[in-house]
Amino acid sequence: MRTLRASELGSFLYCRRAWWYQLQGIRSQNQAELQGGTAFHHEHGRKVLQAQMLRLGAWAALLLALVLAAVGLTLLVLR
């Protein structure tokens, strides 16, 4: 009994013939398009990670601003 991967199931659901070719070890003839798609997905993943890091930085800056405002107001009231 062998394990089915999610990509294999997706390939089967999209095109049973393509899944069968893949199972037989026959490579697709559109390798350039596949490599272009892979490069696109890597670049998209990098941009998503960058956006997540920027969002985290923005939340940290907001938190720091709130803390500094609270400290400033506290010092102003204590004077």
DSSP file (Angstrom, degrees, kcal/mol; ACC not computed):
  #  RESIDUE AA STRUCTURE BP1 BP2  ACC     N-H-->O    O-->H-N    N-H-->O    O-->H-N    TCO  KAPPA ALPHA  PHI   PSI    X-CA   Y-CA   Z-CA
    1    1 A M              0   0    0      0, 0.0     2,-0.3     0, 0.0     0, 0.0   0.000 360.0 360.0 360.0 131.3    0.0    0.0    0.0
    2    2 A R        -     0   0    0      1,-0.0     2,-0.4     0, 0.0     0, 0.0  -0.764 360.0-110.1-112.7 158.7    1.4    3.4   -1.0
    3    3 A T        -     0   0    0     -2,-0.3     2,-0.5     1,-0.0    -1,-0.0  -0.678  25.0-140.9 -87.0 134.3    0.8    6.9    0.3
    4    4 A L        -     0   0    0     -2,-0.4     2,-0.2     4,-0.0    -1,-0.0  -0.823  14.9-143.5 -94.3 131.2   -1.1    9.4   -1.9
    5    5 A R     >  -     0   0    0     -2,-0.5     4,-2.0     1,-0.1     5,-0.2  -0.581  20.9-117.7 -90.2 157.5    0.2   12.9   -1.8
    6    6 A A  H  > S+     0   0    0      1,-0.2     4,-2.6     2,-0.2     5,-0.2   0.881 115.8  54.8 -61.4 -38.9   -2.1   15.9   -2.0
    7    7 A S  H  > S+     0   0    0      1,-0.2     4,-2.3     2,-0.2    -1,-0.2   0.865 106.7  51.8 -64.6 -34.2   -0.5   17.0   -5.2
    8    8 A E  H  > S+     0   0    0      2,-0.2     4,-2.3     1,-0.2    -1,-0.2   0.906 109.9  48.1 -68.3 -41.0   -1.1   13.6   -6.7
    9    9 A L  H  X S+     0   0    0     -4,-2.0     4,-2.7     2,-0.2     5,-0.2   0.911 111.6  50.6 -63.4 -41.9   -4.8   13.8   -5.8
   10   10 A G  H  X S+     0   0    0     -4,-2.6     4,-2.3     1,-0.2    -2,-0.2   0.904 110.1  49.7 -62.3 -41.3   -5.0   17.3   -7.3
   11   11 A S  H  X S+     0   0    0     -4,-2.3     4,-2.8     2,-0.2     8,-0.4   0.911 111.8  48.6 -62.8 -42.7   -3.4   16.1  -10.5
   12   12 A F  H  < S+     0   0    0     -4,-2.3    -2,-0.2     1,-0.2    -1,-0.2   0.918 113.0  46.6 -63.6 -44.5   -5.9   13.2  -10.6
   13   13 A L  H  < S+     0   0    0     -4,-2.7     3,-0.2     1,-0.2    -1,-0.2   0.856 115.6  46.3 -68.4 -34.2   -8.9   15.5  -10.0
   14   14 A Y  H  < S-     0   0    0     -4,-2.3     2,-0.3     1,-0.3    -2,-0.2   0.938 137.2  -8.5 -73.1 -46.7   -7.7   18.0  -12.6
   15   15 A C     X  -     0   0    0     -4,-2.8     4,-2.2    -5,-0.2    -1,-0.3  -0.810  52.8-161.7-157.9 109.1   -6.8   15.5  -15.3
   16   16 A R  H  > S+     0   0    0     -2,-0.3     4,-2.2     1,-0.2     5,-0.1   0.849  96.1  54.8 -61.6 -35.0   -6.8   11.7  -14.9
   17   17 A R  H  > S+     0   0    0      2,-0.2     4,-2.6     1,-0.2    -1,-0.2   0.924 107.7  48.7 -65.8 -43.7   -4.7   11.3  -18.0
   18   18 A A  H  > S+     0   0    0      1,-0.2     4,-2.4     2,-0.2    -2,-0.2   0.897 110.8  51.6 -62.2 -39.9   -2.0   13.7  -16.7
   19   19 A W  H  X S+     0   0    0     -4,-2.2     4,-2.3    -8,-0.4    -1,-0.2   0.914 110.2  48.9 -61.5 -43.0   -2.0   11.8  -13.4
   20   20 A W  H  X S+     0   0    0     -4,-2.2     4,-1.9     2,-0.2    -2,-0.2   0.916 110.6  49.9 -65.0 -43.4   -1.6    8.5  -15.3
   21   21 A Y  H  X>S+     0   0    0     -4,-2.6     5,-2.5     1,-0.2     4,-0.6   0.921 111.0  49.9 -59.4 -43.2    1.3    9.9  -17.3
   22   22 A Q  H ><5S+     0   0    0     -4,-2.4     3,-1.0     1,-0.2    -2,-0.2   0.899 108.7  52.2 -62.5 -41.0    2.9   11.1  -14.1
   23   23 A L  H 3<5S+     0   0    0     -4,-2.3    -1,-0.2     1,-0.3    -2,-0.2   0.835 108.4  51.6 -63.5 -33.8    2.5    7.7  -12.5
   24   24 A Q  H 3<5S-     0   0    0     -4,-1.9    -1,-0.3    -5,-0.1    -2,-0.2   0.548 117.9-114.0 -80.4  -7.9    4.2    6.1  -15.6
   25   25 A G  T <<5 +     0   0    0     -3,-1.0     2,-0.6    -4,-0.6    -3,-0.2   0.659  64.8 149.4  83.4  16.7    7.1    8.6  -15.2
   26   26 A I      < -     0   0    0     -5,-2.5    -1,-0.3    -6,-0.2     2,-0.1  -0.743  42.2-133.5 -86.9 123.2    6.4   10.3  -18.5
   27   27 A R        -     0   0    0     -2,-0.6     2,-0.1    -3,-0.1     4,-0.1  -0.465  21.3-106.9 -78.6 147.3    7.5   14.0  -18.3
   28   28 A S        -     0   0    0     -2,-0.1     3,-0.3     1,-0.1    -1,-0.1  -0.367  18.2-134.2 -67.9 149.9    5.2   16.7  -19.5
   29   29 A Q  S    S+     0   0    0      1,-0.2     2,-0.6     2,-0.1     3,-0.3   0.605  95.7  71.0 -82.6 -11.4    6.1   18.4  -22.7
   30   30 A N     >  +     0   0    0      1,-0.2     4,-2.0     2,-0.1    -1,-0.2  -0.377  54.0 142.7-102.1  55.1    5.6   21.9  -21.4
   31   31 A Q  H  >  +     0   0    0     -2,-0.6     4,-2.6    -3,-0.3     5,-0.2   0.856  69.0  56.4 -63.7 -36.8    8.6   22.0  -19.0
   32   32 A A  H  > S+     0   0    0     -3,-0.3     4,-2.2     1,-0.2    -1,-0.2   0.922 109.2  46.2 -62.7 -43.0    9.2   25.7  -19.7
   33   33 A E  H  > S+     0   0    0      2,-0.2     4,-2.3     1,-0.2    -1,-0.2   0.895 112.4  50.8 -66.2 -39.6    5.7   26.7  -18.6
   34   34 A L  H  X S+     0   0    0     -4,-2.0     4,-2.3     2,-0.2    -2,-0.2   0.910 111.0  47.8 -64.5 -41.8    5.9   24.5  -15.5
   35   35 A Q  H  X S+     0   0    0     -4,-2.6     4,-2.5     2,-0.2    -1,-0.2   0.883 110.7  52.2 -66.7 -37.3    9.2   26.1  -14.5
   36   36 A G  H  X S+     0   0    0     -4,-2.2     4,-2.3    -5,-0.2    -2,-0.2   0.900 110.1  48.7 -63.1 -40.4    7.7   29.5  -15.1
   37   37 A G  H  X S+     0   0    0     -4,-2.3     4,-2.4     2,-0.2    -2,-0.2   0.892 110.6  50.6 -65.6 -40.3    4.8   28.6  -12.9
   38   38 A T  H  X S+     0   0    0     -4,-2.3     4,-2.2     2,-0.2    -2,-0.2   0.924 111.2  48.1 -62.7 -44.8    7.2   27.4  -10.2
   39   39 A A  H  X S+     0   0    0     -4,-2.5     4,-2.4     1,-0.2    -2,-0.2   0.903 110.8  52.2 -62.6 -40.9    9.2   30.6  -10.4
   40   40 A F  H  X S+     0   0    0     -4,-2.3     4,-2.6     1,-0.2    -2,-0.2   0.924 110.2  47.8 -60.8 -44.9    6.0   32.6  -10.2
   41   41 A H  H  X S+     0   0    0     -4,-2.4     4,-2.5     2,-0.2    -1,-0.2   0.866 110.7  51.3 -67.2 -36.3    4.8   30.8   -7.1
   42   42 A H  H  X S+     0   0    0     -4,-2.2     4,-2.1     2,-0.2    -1,-0.2   0.928 112.4  46.4 -64.2 -43.9    8.2   31.2   -5.4
   43   43 A E  H  X S+     0   0    0     -4,-2.4     4,-2.3     2,-0.2    -2,-0.2   0.910 112.3  50.4 -64.7 -42.3    8.2   34.9   -6.0
   44   44 A H  H  X S+     0   0    0     -4,-2.6     4,-2.4     1,-0.2    -2,-0.2   0.920 109.8  50.8 -61.7 -43.5    4.6   35.2   -4.8
   45   45 A G  H  X S+     0   0    0     -4,-2.5     4,-2.3     1,-0.2    -1,-0.2   0.886 109.1  51.4 -61.0 -39.2    5.5   33.3   -1.6
   46   46 A R  H  X S+     0   0    0     -4,-2.1     4,-2.3     1,-0.2    -1,-0.2   0.910 110.8  48.1 -64.5 -41.5    8.4   35.7   -1.0
   47   47 A K  H  X S+     0   0    0     -4,-2.3     4,-2.4     2,-0.2    -2,-0.2   0.881 110.3  51.6 -67.4 -37.9    6.1   38.7   -1.4
   48   48 A V  H  X S+     0   0    0     -4,-2.4     4,-2.3     2,-0.2    -2,-0.2   0.926 111.0  47.9 -63.4 -44.6    3.5   37.2    0.9
   49   49 A L  H  X S+     0   0    0     -4,-2.3     4,-2.3     1,-0.2    -2,-0.2   0.910 111.2  51.3 -62.2 -41.8    6.2   36.6    3.6
   50   50 A Q  H  X S+     0   0    0     -4,-2.3     4,-2.3     1,-0.2    -2,-0.2   0.910 109.8  49.5 -61.8 -42.3    7.5   40.2    3.1
   51   51 A A  H  X S+     0   0    0     -4,-2.4     4,-2.4     1,-0.2    -1,-0.2   0.892 109.9  51.3 -64.2 -39.6    4.0   41.5    3.5
   52   52 A Q  H  X S+     0   0    0     -4,-2.3     4,-2.3     2,-0.2    -1,-0.2   0.904 110.2  49.1 -64.3 -40.8    3.5   39.5    6.7
   53   53 A M  H  X S+     0   0    0     -4,-2.3     4,-2.4     2,-0.2    -2,-0.2   0.899 111.2  49.7 -66.0 -40.0    6.8   40.8    8.1
   54   54 A L  H  X S+     0   0    0     -4,-2.3     4,-2.2     2,-0.2    -2,-0.2   0.900 110.6  50.3 -64.4 -39.9    5.8   44.4    7.3
   55   55 A R  H  X S+     0   0    0     -4,-2.4     4,-2.3     2,-0.2    -2,-0.2   0.912 110.5  49.5 -64.1 -42.1    2.4   43.9    9.0
   56   56 A L  H  X S+     0   0    0     -4,-2.3     4,-2.2     1,-0.2    -2,-0.2   0.908 110.8  50.4 -62.7 -41.7    4.2   42.5   12.1
   57   57 A G  H  X S+     0   0    0     -4,-2.4     4,-2.5     2,-0.2    -1,-0.2   0.883 108.9  51.8 -63.1 -38.5    6.5   45.5   12.1
   58   58 A A  H  X S+     0   0    0     -4,-2.2     4,-2.4     2,-0.2    -2,-0.2   0.913 109.8  48.4 -65.0 -42.5    3.6   47.9   11.8
   59   59 A W  H  X S+     0   0    0     -4,-2.3     4,-2.5     2,-0.2    -2,-0.2   0.902 111.9  50.0 -64.0 -39.5    1.9   46.2   14.8
   60   60 A A  H  X S+     0   0    0     -4,-2.2     4,-2.5     2,-0.2    -2,-0.2   0.907 110.9  49.2 -64.9 -41.3    5.1   46.4   16.8
   61   61 A A  H  X S+     0   0    0     -4,-2.5     4,-2.4     2,-0.2    -2,-0.2   0.899 111.5  49.4 -64.1 -40.6    5.5   50.1   15.9
   62   62 A L  H  X S+     0   0    0     -4,-2.4     4,-2.4     2,-0.2    -2,-0.2   0.923 111.4  48.6 -63.9 -44.2    1.9   50.8   17.0
   63   63 A L  H  X S+     0   0    0     -4,-2.5     4,-2.4     1,-0.2    -2,-0.2   0.917 111.8  49.4 -62.0 -43.4    2.4   49.0   20.3
   64   64 A L  H  X S+     0   0    0     -4,-2.5     4,-2.7     1,-0.2    -1,-0.2   0.910 110.3  51.1 -62.3 -42.2    5.6   50.9   20.9
   65   65 A A  H  X S+     0   0    0     -4,-2.4     4,-2.4     1,-0.2    -2,-0.2   0.900 110.6  48.8 -62.7 -40.9    3.8   54.2   20.2
   66   66 A L  H  X S+     0   0    0     -4,-2.4     4,-2.4     2,-0.2    -2,-0.2   0.909 112.1  48.3 -65.5 -41.7    1.0   53.3   22.6
   67   67 A V  H  X S+     0   0    0     -4,-2.4     4,-2.6     2,-0.2     5,-0.2   0.937 113.1  47.6 -63.8 -45.8    3.4   52.4   25.3
   68   68 A L  H  X S+     0   0    0     -4,-2.7     4,-2.7     1,-0.2    -2,-0.2   0.891 111.8  50.4 -63.5 -38.4    5.4   55.6   24.8
   69   69 A A  H  X S+     0   0    0     -4,-2.4     4,-2.6     2,-0.2    -1,-0.2   0.908 111.2  48.7 -64.7 -41.6    2.2   57.7   24.8
   70   70 A A  H  X S+     0   0    0     -4,-2.4     4,-2.3     2,-0.2    -2,-0.2   0.915 113.3  46.8 -64.8 -42.6    1.1   56.0   28.1
   71   71 A V  H  X S+     0   0    0     -4,-2.6     4,-2.5     2,-0.2    -2,-0.2   0.923 113.0  49.8 -64.8 -43.3    4.5   56.6   29.7
   72   72 A G  H  X S+     0   0    0     -4,-2.7     4,-2.0     1,-0.2    -2,-0.2   0.915 112.3  46.6 -62.1 -43.6    4.4   60.3   28.5
   73   73 A L  H  X S+     0   0    0     -4,-2.6     4,-2.3     2,-0.2    -1,-0.2   0.885 111.6  52.0 -66.1 -38.2    0.9   60.9   29.8
   74   74 A T  H  X S+     0   0    0     -4,-2.3     4,-2.0     1,-0.2    -2,-0.2   0.927 111.3  46.1 -63.5 -44.9    1.8   59.3   33.1
   75   75 A L  H  X S+     0   0    0     -4,-2.5     4,-0.7     1,-0.2    -1,-0.2   0.857 111.8  52.7 -66.3 -34.5    4.9   61.5   33.5
   76   76 A L  H  < S+     0   0    0     -4,-2.0     3,-0.5    -5,-0.2    -2,-0.2   0.896 111.0  46.2 -66.5 -40.7    2.8   64.5   32.5
   77   77 A V  H  < S+     0   0    0     -4,-2.3    -2,-0.2     1,-0.2    -1,-0.2   0.857 109.1  55.1 -70.8 -35.9    0.2   63.8   35.2
   78   78 A L  H  <        0   0    0     -4,-2.0    -1,-0.2     1,-0.3    -2,-0.2   0.629 360.0 360.0 -74.7 -13.8    2.8   63.1   37.9
   79   79 A R     <        0   0    0     -4,-0.7    -1,-0.3    -3,-0.5    -2,-0.1   0.479 360.0 360.0 -71.0 360.0    4.4   66.5   37.4
